[in-house]
Amino acid sequence: QDKKGWPALLRFSAGPPGGNWFALGTALADIGTKEVINTSSSAGGGVSNIINANSRKGDLGFSVSSFLGAAMKGEEDFKGRVVDNAVIFSNLYTQVTYFIVRKDFASKNNIRTVGDLLKNKVRFATLKPGTASEFAVKVLFKKGYGTDTNALKSGQGWTVEYASYEGGADLMADDHIDCFAFSVGSIASIVMNIESKQDVVVLEVEQQALDAVARAYGTTTHTIQPGIYKGVTEPVKTLGDYTCIVIRKDLPESLVYALSKSMWDHKKSLTEAVKDMQELSPEIALPEGLPSHPGSERFWKSLKQ
């Protein structure tokens, strides 16, 4: 195997501690080290991982497909930046945005949708700026509902906190917040963790808001089906996207091909780490409308031959 141009160490940026990305990043780094190249894993975020790959401060990391679309347009967190060295390594699985609200608060204020939530005074939390969760909530509010947290603070009296997954769950359990919004996979242990501590509901996102974000960044409508969470007793529509890995475009094709193969070969063990990895397939790996690494393209297309 031609290893010309391979670095001595591959730097993988995962996600916030307590989420699926952090656990999966550790598993992928272990596989990479054993099978391909010495790989380190560290905490990261869906926005910062794109920026770091583009600037060569990192080599690859988790993000969400639509974020790369925003980066290529130079919009939102990427305004004023030229992003031309961060490309898709692979789409992995569906990324879902959840708005979790205390059931007593929702019942008292007749809240069933995100639109209803925005009409009330809310103690709100999401993940820290630079994460996929904060970005998804921000663009949904802006593109879907024509507002932002600053306007909600001044107009509705909102308070806004930024926390980790576990930190936000604890804030709900201690009755310090009314709503915790975040993005994670379609089978999310953090939602089950929150439900184990108090009664909650999962809010639906209005279709017109979902359509507006889809037009801007290519997101999808995801339906959370009953049977997964106690707080979902009928289908709930929300913002959907794909968790992906972004990677430096200037890494050698032979290295990226080898990394793609090792990930696919170990799909079973990765699914044991994060159940959503069962969605990984050649059909979803290469997104339309976004640039992918030539090494990834060569591997995934070889599986279709």
Buried (B, 14 or more C-beta within 10 A) or exposed (E): EEEEEBEEEBBBBBBBEBBBBBBBBBBBBBBBBEBBBEBBBBBBBBBBBBBBBBEEEBBBBBBBBBBBBBBBEEBBBBEEBEBEBBBBBBBBBBBBBBBBBBEBBBEEBEBEBBBBBBEBEBBBBBBBBBBBBBBBBBBBBBBBBEEEBEBBEEEBEBBBBBBBBBBBBBBBBEEBBBBBBBBBBBBBBBBEBBBEEBEBBBBBBBEEBBBBBBEBBBBBBBEBEEEBBBBBEEEBBBBBBBBBBBBBBEBBBBBBBBBBBBBBEBBEEBBEBBBBBBBBBBEBBBBEEBBBBBBBBBBBEEEEE
